[in-house]
């Protein structure tokens, strides 16, 4: 997927969430392998509330069940947090 389209898909209602996604897109995505790039694209398909909880390391609200996040997306969420905290 082209960079401009990915940048557009990173736009979110939460400014912090958007900044985290853009930091990863600019700093790590270009060097990522095909599998990691595909995982990032899948992550962008998550509903906003789920993506935010995933990237901020929060669990589901009390009493609300969610299917577990797949391992690739959980690992990628950690990389996105790292890219953001490394300077962005």
C-alpha positions in Angstrom: 0.0 0.0 0.0 1.3 3.4 -0.9 2.7 5.8 1.8 0.1 8.5 1.2 -2.8 6.1 1.7 -1.2 4.7 4.9 -0.7 8.2 6.2 -4.4 8.9 5.6 -5.4 5.7 7.3 -3.4 6.7 10.4 -5.7 9.7 10.9 -7.7 9.1 14.1 -10.0 11.0 16.5 -7.3 10.8 19.2 -4.3 13.0 18.5 -2.0 10.8 20.6 -3.1 7.7 18.7 -2.5 9.4 15.4 1.0 10.6 16.5 1.9 7.1 17.6 0.8 5.6 14.3 2.6 8.3 12.2 5.8 7.9 14.2 5.9 4.2 13.4 5.0 4.8 9.8 7.8 7.3 9.3 10.5 5.6 11.4 10.0 1.9 11.2 7.5 0.9 8.5 9.9 1.6 5.5 12.4 -0.9 6.9 9.9 -3.5 8.0 9.6 -6.8 6.3 6.4 -7.8 4.3 4.9 -9.6 7.3 5.3 -6.6 9.6 3.9 -4.2 7.0 0.9 -6.5 6.6 0.4 -6.6 10.4 0.4 -2.8 10.5 -2.2 -2.6 7.8 -4.3 -5.1 9.8 -3.8 -3.0 12.9 -5.2 0.0 11.0 -8.4 -1.9 10.4 -9.2 -2.3 14.1 -12.0 -0.2 15.5 -10.7 3.0 17.1 -11.5 2.0 20.7 -9.7 -1.3 20.3 -6.7 0.2 18.5 -6.4 2.7 21.3 -6.5 0.1 24.1 -4.0 -2.0 22.2 -1.5 0.8 21.6 -1.8 2.3 25.1 -1.4 -1.2 26.7 -4.9 -1.1 28.2 -7.2 -4.1 28.7 -10.9 -4.3 27.8 -13.2 -2.3 30.1 -14.4 -4.2 33.2 -17.0 -6.7 32.2 -16.5 -6.4 28.5 -15.1 -9.4 26.7 -12.9 -9.0 23.6 -11.3 -11.6 21.5 -7.6 -11.8 22.2 -5.3 -9.8 20.0 -3.1 -12.0 17.7 0.5 -12.2 18.6 1.8 -10.3 15.6 -0.4 -7.3 16.4 0.5 -7.4 20.1 4.3 -7.4 19.2 3.7 -4.6 16.6 1.9 -2.5 19.2 5.0 -2.6 21.3 7.1 -1.5 18.4 4.7 1.4 17.7 5.0 2.5 21.3 8.8 2.3 21.1 8.9 4.4 17.9 6.7 7.0 19.4 8.6 7.3 22.7 11.9 7.4 20.8 11.2 10.8 19.5 7.8 11.4 18.4 
